[in-house]
Amino acid sequence: MRLAIDVMGGDYAPREIVAGALQWAEQSEDTLLLVGNEYLIKEELQLYQYPTERLEIIPASQVVEMNESPASALRKKKDASIIVATRLIQAGQADAVVSCGSTGAQLAAAIFILGRLEGIDRPPIVASIPNQAGSYSLVVDVGANVDCKATQLLQFALLGKAYASIVMQLGNPRIGLLNNGEEEGKGNSLAIEAYKLLKDQKDLNFVGNIEGRDLFADKCDVIVCDGFIGNIVLKNMEGLAALVAQACIAELGRLPAFFERFDYTRVGGAPLLGVNGVSIVCHGSSKREAVFNGIKTATECVKKDIINQQKIVLQTTV
């Protein structure tokens, strides 16, 4: 497997990105394509012993900053690391791309270079959150699309179903709509319309509305919402987990093992669904462990043929 790593994206690039990539290289047979400033990459590589035959440096002279307009960057920075890395998939030279950089730029690159899957208007990002059953539930979307139509929420549900079925190996994943009440008529006009579409979709195991208090209650396997709400849910979970963890350390002098399940570094990356290629979005503040696990997520998606599996679900339902 050949994996393109955007070495220049993220708060701790390139050092932590290179370190995480090398950790993966040590325990796998995959070839890693380190995309970015060649001089800086070589400078970091000098600090390690590594399998030279399975590491390639792909030069990229530009970087998309976090505060840049993704559309503008796509036009003006043709040699940006995330763009060069995504083009490697398009050219058949890489099986997946992993980046800790600008989510907007990664989304734009995936849409305009790889293209959307047929039947998908807006590709969403899927993230895993722990539940009371000791497993994980999926939230779709967690930040790619802040304004959505009901038909797009239906598309998110179908993509989430495909991911849960294949990657999480759930036979008939339960789909829930995040709302401000359990009753069918609850919510704004978007939620009410989306509820009807989800309910009428025969191939979905739709279990109804899910309230915020039930996010971790194992009431469903795929939680559908727009990216505005989903991103708030994700960031709120991170902040609350950090607060409770701090209190536990202060009171107990240690962090209970349970809190490891709330640590985003354990998951590493969130797949961008609905595009014609595997693109893994990592947290901007990712360090080596999160990068390592983001690469692991990428390999799982490739091995389980997640792109074609999404196409199969969409062909039979959209």
C-alpha atoms as a printed R data frame, in Angstrom:
    type eleno elety resid chain resno       x      y       z
1   ATOM     1    CA   MET     A     1   0.000  0.000   0.000
2   ATOM     2    CA   ARG     A     2   1.214  3.509  -0.848
3   ATOM     3    CA   LEU     A     3   0.136  6.304   1.499
4   ATOM     4    CA   ALA     A     4   0.592 10.031   0.870
5   ATOM     5    CA   ILE     A     5   1.315 11.997   4.059
6   ATOM     6    CA   ASP     A     6   0.920 15.789   4.058
7   ATOM     7    CA   VAL     A     7   3.991 16.552   6.163
8   ATOM     8    CA   MET     A     8   3.432 20.321   6.208
9   ATOM     9    CA   GLY     A     9  -0.103 20.370   7.634
10  ATOM    10    CA   GLY     A    10  -0.837 20.886  11.341
11  ATOM    11    CA   ASP     A    11   0.353 22.791  14.382
12  ATOM    12    CA   TYR     A    12   3.354 20.504  14.901
13  ATOM    13    CA   ALA     A    13   4.438 20.028  11.290
14  ATOM    14    CA   PRO     A    14   6.773 18.775  10.070
15  ATOM    15    CA   ARG     A    15   8.413 17.215  13.151
16  ATOM    16    CA   GLU     A    16   5.493 15.310  14.654
17  ATOM    17    CA   ILE     A    17   4.098 14.330  11.267
18  ATOM    18    CA   VAL     A    18   7.399 12.786  10.216
19  ATOM    19    CA   ALA     A    19   7.747 11.057  13.596
20  ATOM    20    CA   GLY     A    20   4.273  9.521  13.377
21  ATOM    21    CA   ALA     A    21   4.874  8.405   9.807
22  ATOM    22    CA   LEU     A    22   8.142  6.729  10.757
23  ATOM    23    CA   GLN     A    23   6.448  4.902  13.628
24  ATOM    24    CA   TRP     A    24   4.024  3.459  11.098
25  ATOM    25    CA   ALA     A    25   6.817  2.575   8.677
26  ATOM    26    CA   GLU     A    26   8.593  0.587  11.390
27  ATOM    27    CA   GLN     A    27   5.666 -1.779  11.938
28  ATOM    28    CA   SER     A    28   4.217 -2.093   8.435
29  ATOM    29    CA   GLU     A    29   5.208 -2.959   4.887
30  ATOM    30    CA   ASP     A    30   3.520  0.125   3.448
31  ATOM    31    CA   THR     A    31   5.347  2.720   1.378
32  ATOM    32    CA   LEU     A    32   4.978  6.247   2.744
33  ATOM    33    CA   LEU     A    33   5.134  9.262   0.455
34  ATOM    34    CA   LEU     A    34   6.203 12.256   2.543
35  ATOM    35    CA   VAL     A    35   4.850 15.334   0.770
36  ATOM    36    CA   GLY     A    36   6.244 18.766   1.580
37  ATOM    37    CA   ASN     A    37   9.373 20.884   1.836
38  ATOM    38    CA   GLU     A    38  12.171 18.520   0.818
39  ATOM    39    CA   TYR     A    39  14.842 20.271   2.891
40  ATOM    40    CA   LEU     A    40  12.741 20.246   6.080
41  ATOM    41    CA   ILE     A    41  11.741 16.617   5.605
42  ATOM    42    CA   LYS     A    42  15.346 15.504   5.139
43  ATOM    43    CA   GLU     A    43  16.326 17.522   8.202
44  ATOM    44    CA   GLU     A    44  13.787 15.614  10.293
45  ATOM    45    CA   LEU     A    45  14.722 12.239   8.821
46  ATOM    46    CA   GLN     A    46  18.322 12.736   9.940
47  ATOM    47    CA   LEU     A    47  17.112 12.286  13.527
48  ATOM    48    CA   TYR     A    48  15.997  8.692  12.907
49  ATOM    49    CA   GLN     A    49  16.952  5.341  11.520
50  ATOM    50    CA   TYR     A    50  14.266  4.320   9.081
51  ATOM    51    CA   PRO     A    51  13.515  1.884   6.212
52  ATOM    52    CA   THR     A    52  14.747  4.011   3.306
53  ATOM    53    CA   GLU     A    53  13.334  1.625   0.701
54  ATOM    54    CA   ARG     A    54   9.771  2.342   1.868
55  ATOM    55    CA   LEU     A    55   9.966  6.111   2.262
56  ATOM    56    CA   GLU     A    56   9.779  8.558  -0.613
57  ATOM    57    CA   ILE     A    57   9.967 12.344  -0.486
58  ATOM    58    CA   ILE     A    58   7.571 14.140  -2.827
59  ATOM    59    CA   PRO     A    59   8.567 17.827  -3.035
60  ATOM    60    CA   ALA     A    60   5.878 20.478  -2.506
61  ATOM    61    CA   SER     A    61   6.961 24.095  -2.187
62  ATOM    62    CA   GLN     A    62   3.793 25.625  -0.713
63  ATOM    63    CA   VAL     A    63   1.573 25.226   2.362
64  ATOM    64    CA   VAL     A    64  -2.090 26.123   2.874
65  ATOM    65    CA   GLU     A    65  -2.361 28.014   6.156
66  ATOM    66    CA   MET     A    66  -5.264 27.399   8.537
67  ATOM    67    CA   ASN     A    67  -6.710 30.897   8.011
68  ATOM    68    CA   GLU     A    68  -6.546 30.832   4.202
69  ATOM    69    CA   SER     A    69  -9.559 30.571   1.932
70  ATOM    70    CA   PRO     A    70  -9.601 26.970   0.634
71  ATOM    71    CA   ALA     A    71 -10.950 28.012  -2.771
72  ATOM    72    CA   SER     A    72  -8.296 30.709  -3.132
73  ATOM    73    CA   ALA     A    73  -5.541 28.322  -2.052
74  ATOM    74    CA   LEU     A    74  -6.693 25.741  -4.581
75  ATOM    75    CA   ARG     A    75  -6.361 28.329  -7.360
76  ATOM    76    CA   LYS     A    76  -3.177 30.082  -6.252
77  ATOM    77    CA   LYS     A    77  -1.162 27.361  -4.512
78  ATOM    78    CA   LYS     A    78  -0.966 24.573  -7.061
79  ATOM    79    CA   ASP     A    79   2.164 23.213  -5.351
80  ATOM    80    CA   ALA     A    80   0.700 23.128  -1.829
81  ATOM    81    CA   SER     A    81   1.416 19.895   0.039
82  ATOM    82    CA   ILE     A    82  -2.240 18.848   0.445
83  ATOM    83    CA   ILE     A    83  -2.911 19.458  -3.258
84  ATOM    84    CA   VAL     A    84   0.189 17.563  -4.379
85  ATOM    85    CA   ALA     A    85  -0.657 14.691  -1.997
86  ATOM    86    CA   THR     A    86  -4.242 14.462  -3.273
87  ATOM    87    CA   ARG     A    87  -3.065 14.459  -6.884
88  ATOM    88    CA   LEU     A    88  -0.999 11.369  -6.111
89  ATOM    89    CA   ILE     A    89  -4.263  9.479  -5.568
90  ATOM    90    CA   GLN     A    90  -5.698 10.856  -8.801
91  ATOM    91    CA   ALA     A    91  -2.577  9.710 -10.655
92  ATOM    92    CA   GLY     A    92  -2.770  6.223  -9.154
93  ATOM    93    CA   GLN     A    93   0.496  6.715  -7.269
94  ATOM    94    CA   ALA     A    94  -1.076  6.623  -3.786
95  ATOM    95    CA   ASP     A    95  -3.950  4.711  -2.209
96  ATOM    96    CA   ALA     A    96  -4.828  7.325   0.424
97  ATOM    97    CA   VAL     A    97  -3.892 10.743   1.779
98  ATOM    98    CA   VAL     A    98  -3.532 11.736   5.448
99  ATOM    99    CA   SER     A    99  -3.346 15.371   6.577
100 ATOM   100    CA   CYS     A   100  -3.422 17.398   9.802
101 ATOM   101    CA   GLY     A   101  -3.679 20.676   7.895
102 ATOM   102    CA   SER     A   102  -6.564 22.905   6.823
103 ATOM   103    CA   THR     A   103  -9.754 20.848   6.730
104 ATOM   104    CA   GLY     A   104 -11.282 23.227   4.198
105 ATOM   105    CA   ALA     A   105  -8.309 22.879   1.871
106 ATOM   106    CA   GLN     A   106  -8.352 19.093   2.192
107 ATOM   107    CA   LEU     A   107 -12.078 19.030   1.461
108 ATOM   108    CA   ALA     A   108 -11.670 21.326  -1.554
109 ATOM   109    CA   ALA     A   109  -8.758 19.285  -2.897
110 ATOM   110    CA   ALA     A   110 -10.715 16.044  -2.541
111 ATOM   111    CA   ILE     A   111 -13.804 17.446  -4.271
112 ATOM   112    CA   PHE     A   112 -12.073 19.169  -7.185
113 ATOM   113    CA   ILE     A   113  -9.228 16.693  -7.744
114 ATOM   114    CA   LEU     A   114 -10.767 13.330  -6.828
115 ATOM   115    CA   GLY     A   115 -14.405 14.223  -7.448
116 ATOM   116    CA   ARG     A   116 -17.597 13.360  -5.597
117 ATOM   117    CA   LEU     A   117 -19.213  9.952  -5.737
118 ATOM   118    CA   GLU     A   118 -22.333  9.812  -7.887
119 ATOM   119    CA   GLY     A   119 -25.381 10.873  -5.903
120 ATOM   120    CA   ILE     A   120 -23.437 12.948  -3.363
121 ATOM   121    CA   ASP     A   121 -23.821 16.727  -3.233
122 ATOM   122    CA   ARG     A   122 -21.555 17.468  -0.278
123 ATOM   123    CA   PRO     A   123 -19.016 15.021   1.162
124 ATOM   124    CA   PRO     A   124 -19.167 14.797   4.991
125 ATOM   125    CA   ILE     A   125 -16.550 13.974   7.614
126 ATOM   126    CA   VAL     A   126 -17.298 11.036   9.905
127 ATOM   127    CA   ALA     A   127 -15.953 10.800  13.464
128 ATOM   128    CA   SER     A   128 -16.161  8.113  16.154
129 ATOM   129    CA   ILE     A   129 -17.388  8.804  19.686
130 ATOM   130    CA   PRO     A   130 -17.432  6.297  22.580
131 ATOM   131    CA   ASN     A   131 -20.725  4.852  23.791
132 ATOM   132    CA   GLN     A   132 -21.998  3.087  26.904
133 ATOM   133    CA   ALA     A   133 -21.766 -0.324  25.244
134 ATOM   134    CA   GLY     A   134 -17.987 -0.101  25.260
135 ATOM   135    CA   SER     A   135 -17.898  0.469  21.523
136 ATOM   136    CA   TYR     A   136 -18.157  3.535  19.283
137 ATOM   137    CA   SER     A   137 -20.879  5.402  17.431
138 ATOM   138    CA   LEU     A   138 -20.368  7.533  14.330
139 ATOM   139    CA   VAL     A   139 -21.275 11.191  13.910
140 ATOM   140    CA   VAL     A   140 -21.804 12.416  10.333
141 ATOM   141    CA   ASP     A   141 -21.047 15.325   9.566
142 ATOM   142    CA   VAL     A   142 -18.532 16.855  12.007
143 ATOM   143    CA   GLY     A   143 -17.483 19.958  10.142
144 ATOM   144    CA   ALA     A   144 -17.383 19.768   6.366
145 ATOM   145    CA   ASN     A   145 -20.812 21.340   5.720
146 ATOM   146    CA   VAL     A   146 -22.323 23.979   7.997
147 ATOM   147    CA   ASP     A   147 -25.475 24.600   5.929
148 ATOM   148    CA   CYS     A   148 -27.312 21.545   4.662
149 ATOM   149    CA   LYS     A   149 -30.503 20.471   2.945
150 ATOM   150    CA   ALA     A   150 -32.586 17.539   4.137
151 ATOM   151    CA   THR     A   151 -31.591 15.519   1.069
152 ATOM   152    CA   GLN     A   152 -27.941 15.980   2.026
153 ATOM   153    CA   LEU     A   153 -28.587 14.682   5.541
154 ATOM   154    CA   LEU     A   154 -30.087 11.601   3.890
155 ATOM   155    CA   GLN     A   155 -26.881 11.232   1.876
156 ATOM   156    CA   PHE     A   156 -24.858 11.507   5.104
157 ATOM   157    CA   ALA     A   157 -26.950  8.695   6.571
158 ATOM   158    CA   LEU     A   158 -26.310  6.446   3.571
159 ATOM   159    CA   LEU     A   159 -22.571  7.097   3.658
160 ATOM   160    CA   GLY     A   160 -22.525  6.526   7.417
161 ATOM   161    CA   LYS     A   161 -24.364  3.250   6.893
162 ATOM   162    CA   ALA     A   162 -21.738  2.130   4.376
163 ATOM   163    CA   TYR     A   163 -18.859  3.037   6.688
164 ATOM   164    CA   ALA     A   164 -20.441  1.407   9.747
165 ATOM   165    CA   SER     A   165 -21.290 -1.743   7.790
166 ATOM   166    CA   ILE     A   166 -17.866 -2.239   6.249
167 ATOM   167    CA   VAL     A   167 -15.281 -0.690   8.558
168 ATOM   168    CA   MET     A   168 -17.084 -1.294  11.872
169 ATOM   169    CA   GLN     A   169 -18.618 -4.560  10.610
170 ATOM   170    CA   LEU     A   170 -22.142 -3.794  11.802
171 ATOM   171    CA   GLY     A   171 -24.746 -5.862   9.989
172 ATOM   172    CA   ASN     A   172 -27.634 -3.405   9.977
173 ATOM   173    CA   PRO     A   173 -26.448 -0.163  11.602
174 ATOM   174    CA   ARG     A   174 -29.012  1.915  13.448
175 ATOM   175    CA   ILE     A   175 -29.381  5.453  12.078
176 ATOM   176    CA   GLY     A   176 -30.471  8.358  14.292
177 ATOM   177    CA   LEU     A   177 -31.097 12.052  13.607
178 ATOM   178    CA   LEU     A   178 -29.625 14.456  16.163
179 ATOM   179    CA   ASN     A   179 -32.475 16.703  17.304
180 ATOM   180    CA   ASN     A   180 -33.811 18.675  20.264
181 ATOM   181    CA   GLY     A   181 -36.447 16.075  21.103
182 ATOM   182    CA   GLU     A   182 -37.356 12.451  20.423
183 ATOM   183    CA   GLU     A   183 -40.815 13.053  18.955
184 ATOM   184    CA   GLU     A   184 -41.263 13.002  15.183
185 ATOM   185    CA   GLY     A   185 -42.453 16.611  14.924
186 ATOM   186    CA   LYS     A   186 -39.557 18.105  16.895
187 ATOM   187    CA   GLY     A   187 -36.887 20.405  15.551
188 ATOM   188    CA   ASN     A   188 -36.574 23.087  12.916
189 ATOM   189    CA   SER     A   189 -37.803 22.752   9.335
190 ATOM   190    CA   LEU     A   190 -34.565 21.015   8.294
191 ATOM   191    CA   ALA     A   191 -34.879 18.369  11.016
192 ATOM   192    CA   ILE     A   192 -38.574 17.747  10.313
193 ATOM   193    CA   GLU     A   193 -37.979 17.319   6.576
194 ATOM   194    CA   ALA     A   194 -34.891 15.156   7.124
195 ATOM   195    CA   TYR     A   195 -36.811 12.942   9.555
196 ATOM   196    CA   LYS     A   196 -39.411 12.202   6.880
197 ATOM   197    CA   LEU     A   197 -36.778 11.364   4.265
198 ATOM   198    CA   LEU     A   198 -34.892  9.076   6.641
199 ATOM   199    CA   LYS     A   199 -38.082  7.369   7.778
200 ATOM   200    CA   ASP     A   200 -39.220  6.762   4.188
201 ATOM   201    CA   GLN     A   201 -35.854  5.334   3.072
202 ATOM   202    CA   LYS     A   202 -36.559  1.598   3.119
203 ATOM   203    CA   ASP     A   203 -32.925  0.507   3.133
204 ATOM   204    CA   LEU     A   204 -32.111  2.462   6.304
205 ATOM   205    CA   ASN     A   205 -32.605  1.127   9.820
206 ATOM   206    CA   PHE     A   206 -33.828  4.521  11.036
207 ATOM   207    CA   VAL     A   207 -34.536  4.602  14.784
208 ATOM   208    CA   GLY     A   208 -35.746  8.208  14.995
209 ATOM   209    CA   ASN     A   209 -34.506 11.335  16.710
210 ATOM   210    CA   ILE     A   210 -31.573 11.290  19.127
211 ATOM   211    CA   GLU     A   211 -31.273 13.971  21.796
212 ATOM   212    CA   GLY     A   212 -27.956 15.450  22.866
213 ATOM   213    CA   ARG     A   213 -28.062 13.621  26.194
214 ATOM   214    CA   ASP     A   214 -28.212 10.293  24.331
215 ATOM   215    CA   LEU     A   215 -25.136 10.786  22.154
216 ATOM   216    CA   PHE     A   216 -23.196  8.252  24.224
217 ATOM   217    CA   ALA     A   217 -26.152  6.024  25.159
218 ATOM   218    CA   ASP     A   218 -25.758  3.431  22.369
219 ATOM   219    CA   LYS     A   219 -29.214  4.212  21.006
220 ATOM   220    CA   CYS     A   220 -27.884  4.228  17.460
221 ATOM   221    CA   ASP     A   221 -24.725  3.474  15.499
222 ATOM   222    CA   VAL     A   222 -24.763  6.451  13.118
223 ATOM   223    CA   ILE     A   223 -25.792  9.910  14.335
224 ATOM   224    CA   VAL     A   224 -26.713 12.256  11.482
225 ATOM   225    CA   CYS     A   225 -26.454 16.054  11.700
226 ATOM   226    CA   ASP     A   226 -25.132 19.023   9.744
227 ATOM   227    CA   GLY     A   227 -21.462 19.927  10.098
228 ATOM   228    CA   PHE     A   228 -22.159 23.013  12.196
229 ATOM   229    CA   ILE     A   229 -23.848 21.004  14.937
230 ATOM   230    CA   GLY     A   230 -21.526 18.026  14.520
231 ATOM   231    CA   ASN     A   231 -18.397 20.094  14.970
232 ATOM   232    CA   ILE     A   232 -19.802 21.688  18.124
233 ATOM   233    CA   VAL     A   233 -20.632 18.208  19.454
234 ATOM   234    CA   LEU     A   234 -17.101 16.992  18.761
235 ATOM   235    CA   LYS     A   235 -15.335 20.020  20.242
236 ATOM   236    CA   ASN     A   236 -17.665 20.039  23.260
237 ATOM   237    CA   MET     A   237 -16.828 16.382  23.892
238 ATOM   238    CA   GLU     A   238 -13.098 17.145  23.704
239 ATOM   239    CA   GLY     A   239 -13.413 20.075  26.103
240 ATOM   240    CA   LEU     A   240 -15.605 18.238  28.604
241 ATOM   241    CA   ALA     A   241 -13.318 15.205  28.568
242 ATOM   242    CA   ALA     A   242 -10.319 17.445  29.250
243 ATOM   243    CA   LEU     A   243 -12.139 19.168  32.129
244 ATOM   244    CA   VAL     A   244 -13.227 15.911  33.788
245 ATOM   245    CA   ALA     A   245  -9.795 14.365  33.234
246 ATOM   246    CA   GLN     A   246  -8.161 17.345  34.927
247 ATOM   247    CA   ALA     A   247 -10.538 16.991  37.887
248 ATOM   248    CA   CYS     A   248  -9.800 13.254  38.165
249 ATOM   249    CA   ILE     A   249  -6.057 13.865  38.223
250 ATOM   250    CA   ALA     A   250  -6.509 16.556  40.874
251 ATOM   251    CA   GLU     A   251  -8.701 14.335  43.072
252 ATOM   252    CA   LEU     A   252  -7.290 10.863  42.401
253 ATOM   253    CA   GLY     A   253  -3.787 11.621  41.231
254 ATOM   254    CA   ARG     A   254  -4.354  9.583  38.094
255 ATOM   255    CA   LEU     A   255  -6.485  9.396  34.990
256 ATOM   256    CA   PRO     A   256  -8.939  6.447  34.854
257 ATOM   257    CA   ALA     A   257  -8.417  4.164  31.863
258 ATOM   258    CA   PHE     A   258 -11.963  4.936  30.734
259 ATOM   259    CA   PHE     A   259 -10.880  8.382  29.551
260 ATOM   260    CA   GLU     A   260  -8.563  6.884  26.970
261 ATOM   261    CA   ARG     A   261 -11.668  6.265  24.863
262 ATOM   262    CA   PHE     A   262 -12.286 10.023  24.693
263 ATOM   263    CA   ASP     A   263  -8.750 10.766  23.513
264 ATOM   264    CA   TYR     A   264  -8.816 11.762  19.842
265 ATOM   265    CA   THR     A   265  -5.218 10.642  19.428
266 ATOM   266    CA   ARG     A   266  -6.406  7.029  19.844
267 ATOM   267    CA   VAL     A   267  -8.555  7.316  16.731
268 ATOM   268    CA   GLY     A   268  -6.235  9.666  14.898
269 ATOM   269    CA   GLY     A   269  -8.193 10.526  11.796
270 ATOM   270    CA   ALA     A   270 -11.702 11.097  10.489
271 ATOM   271    CA   PRO     A   271 -12.462  9.849   6.964
272 ATOM   272    CA   LEU     A   272 -13.934 12.195   4.391
273 ATOM   273    CA   LEU     A   273 -16.797 10.223   2.865
274 ATOM   274    CA   GLY     A   274 -18.462 10.665  -0.499
275 ATOM   275    CA   VAL     A   275 -15.328 11.410  -2.543
276 ATOM   276    CA   ASN     A   276 -13.597  9.165  -5.050
277 ATOM   277    CA   GLY     A   277 -10.554  8.413  -2.907
278 ATOM   278    CA   VAL     A   278  -9.506  7.800   0.690
279 ATOM   279    CA   SER     A   279  -8.803 11.128   2.414
280 ATOM   280    CA   ILE     A   280  -8.239 11.128   6.187
281 ATOM   281    CA   VAL     A   281  -8.690 14.365   8.138
282 ATOM   282    CA   CYS     A   282  -6.600 14.565  11.322
283 ATOM   283    CA   HIS     A   283  -6.848 17.047  14.190
284 ATOM   284    CA   GLY     A   284  -4.800 20.191  13.613
285 ATOM   285    CA   SER     A   285  -2.995 19.722  16.922
286 ATOM   286    CA   SER     A   286  -2.095 16.090  16.213
287 ATOM   287    CA   LYS     A   287   1.233 14.768  17.431
288 ATOM   288    CA   ARG     A   288   2.961 11.531  16.482
289 ATOM   289    CA   GLU     A   289   0.508  9.114  18.119
290 ATOM   290    CA   ALA     A   290  -2.472 10.745  16.422
291 ATOM   291    CA   VAL     A   291  -0.632 10.790  13.089
292 ATOM   292    CA   PHE     A   292   0.210  7.094  13.502
293 ATOM   293    CA   ASN     A   293  -3.431  6.259  14.188
294 ATOM   294    CA   GLY     A   294  -4.605  8.468  11.335
295 ATOM   295    CA   ILE     A   295  -2.432  6.433   8.982
296 ATOM   296    CA   LYS     A   296  -3.884  3.273  10.534
297 ATOM   297    CA   THR     A   297  -7.395  4.530   9.752
298 ATOM   298    CA   ALA     A   298  -6.347  5.171   6.156
299 ATOM   299    CA   THR     A   299  -5.045  1.623   5.740
300 ATOM   300    CA   GLU     A   300  -8.249  0.154   7.181
301 ATOM   301    CA   CYS     A   301 -10.329  2.144   4.696
302 ATOM   302    CA   VAL     A   302  -8.193  0.991   1.778
303 ATOM   303    CA   LYS     A   303  -8.125 -2.666   2.864
304 ATOM   304    CA   LYS     A   304 -11.896 -2.737   3.259
305 ATOM   305    CA   ASP     A   305 -12.413 -1.045  -0.116
306 ATOM   306    CA   ILE     A   306 -14.511  1.701   1.433
307 ATOM   307    CA   ILE     A   307 -14.825  3.701  -1.807
308 ATOM   308    CA   ASN     A   308 -16.451  0.888  -3.788
309 ATOM   309    CA   GLN     A   309 -18.562 -0.093  -0.780
310 ATOM   310    CA   GLN     A   310 -19.946  3.444  -0.629
311 ATOM   311    CA   LYS     A   311 -20.709  3.262  -4.350
312 ATOM   312    CA   ILE     A   312 -22.620  0.010  -3.867
313 ATOM   313    CA   VAL     A   313 -24.790  1.504  -1.110
314 ATOM   314    CA   LEU     A   314 -25.445  4.650  -3.135
315 ATOM   315    CA   GLN     A   315 -26.300  2.729  -6.318
316 ATOM   316    CA   THR     A   316 -28.917  0.664  -4.529
317 ATOM   317    CA   THR     A   317 -30.531  3.485  -2.551
318 ATOM   318    CA   VAL     A   318 -30.067  6.938  -4.139
